[in-house]
C-alpha cells in the first residue's frame, strides 16, 4: 500500500492547506497573465518522527512569487500536521488499525451498556 497523495494533501492543516494552494495558484496565474512575467509556487514538506509513536510531523510550507507591474511579491506560509505511518510507509491522517471502541458479545453484536438505574 502506498500513500494516497491526493488524500494527504486534502488532510494537511485540516483541509486548509489545499484551499491555500488553490488560492495561491489562481492569484499567481492571474498576475502572470496580467504582467507577462514569470511567477513561482513551491511546496516544501519536512517530515520528522513523533517520539514513541508510529507518527510523523509534517511541516508544510507554501512559498510563492507573484509578479507585479514594478517587481514581485514573495511570501511563504508554514504550518504542520501529524500523520500516521502505516504499512510500507503509507501516510494517513488516521491510524491503519483502529482499536475497537465497544466490546462484542459471543454473537458479534455490540455488548449492552450497563446503566445504573
C-alpha positions in Angstrom: 0.0 0.0 0.0 1.4 3.4 -0.9 0.4 6.9 0.2 -2.7 8.4 -1.3 -1.1 11.8 -2.1 -4.5 13.4 -3.0 -5.9 12.5 0.4 -2.7 13.5 2.3 -2.8 17.0 0.7 -6.5 17.2 1.5 -5.8 16.4 5.1 -2.9 18.7 5.7 -3.7 21.5 8.1 -7.3 20.2 8.5 -8.0 20.8 4.8 -6.9 24.4 4.8 -3.6 23.7 3.0 -5.3 22.6 -0.2 -7.5 25.7 0.0 -4.5 28.0 0.4 -2.7 26.2 -2.5 -5.8 26.7 -4.8 -6.0 30.4 -3.9 -2.2 31.0 -4.4 -2.1 29.2 -7.7 -5.0 31.3 -9.0 -3.5 34.5 -7.7 -0.1 33.9 -9.2 -1.5 32.7 -12.5 -3.6 35.8 -12.8 -0.6 38.0 -12.0 1.5 36.2 -14.6 -1.0 36.8 -17.4 -1.6 40.4 -16.2 2.1 41.4 -16.1 3.6 39.0 -18.6 6.3 37.9 -16.1 7.1 34.5 -14.6 5.6 33.5 -11.2 6.6 30.7 -8.9 4.8 28.4 -6.4 6.8 26.0 -4.2 5.6 23.3 -1.8 8.2 22.2 0.8 7.5 19.2 3.1 9.7 18.3 6.0 9.0 15.1 8.0 10.2 14.3 11.5 9.3 11.4 13.8 7.0 12.0 16.7 8.7 10.3 19.7 7.3 6.9 20.9 4.8 6.6 18.1 4.2 5.5 14.5 3.6 9.0 13.5 5.5 11.8 11.8 5.1 15.6 12.0 4.9 17.1 8.5 6.0 20.7 8.3 4.4 22.1 5.1 5.4 25.4 3.6 3.8 27.1 0.6 6.0 29.8 -0.9 5.1 31.9 -3.9 6.5 34.7 -6.0 3.8 36.8 -7.7 4.8 39.3 -10.4 3.7 42.9 -10.1 4.0 45.8 -12.5 7.3 47.0 -11.0 8.7 43.9 -9.4 7.2 41.0 -7.4 5.7 39.9 -4.1 7.3 36.9 -2.3 5.5 35.3 0.6 5.5 32.0 2.4 3.1 30.3 4.8 4.2 27.4 7.1 2.1 25.1 9.2 2.4 21.4 10.4 0.2 18.3 10.7 0.8 15.0 12.4 0.2 11.9 10.2 0.2 8.2 10.9 2.7 5.9 9.1 1.2 2.6 8.1 2.3 -0.4 6.1 5.3 0.3 3.8 5.4 3.9 5.0 1.9 4.9 3.7 0.9 8.2 5.3 -2.7 8.8 6.6 -4.4 11.2 8.9 -6.0 8.1 10.7 -4.3 5.0 12.0 -4.3 2.0 9.8 -5.9 -0.2 12.5 -8.3 1.4 14.9 -8.8 -0.5 18.2 -12.4 -1.4 18.8 -14.4 1.1 20.8 -17.0 -1.3 22.1 -16.9 -4.9 23.4 -18.8 -7.5 21.4 -20.8 -10.5 22.7 -20.3 -14.1 21.6 -22.7 -13.4 18.6 -20.6 -10.5 17.4 -23.2 -7.9 18.5 -22.2 -4.8 20.4 -22.4 -5.6 24.1 -25.2 -3.8 26.0 -24.0 -0.9 28.1 -24.7 -1.1 31.8 -26.7 1.6 33.3 -27.4 2.5 36.9 -31.0 3.0 37.4 
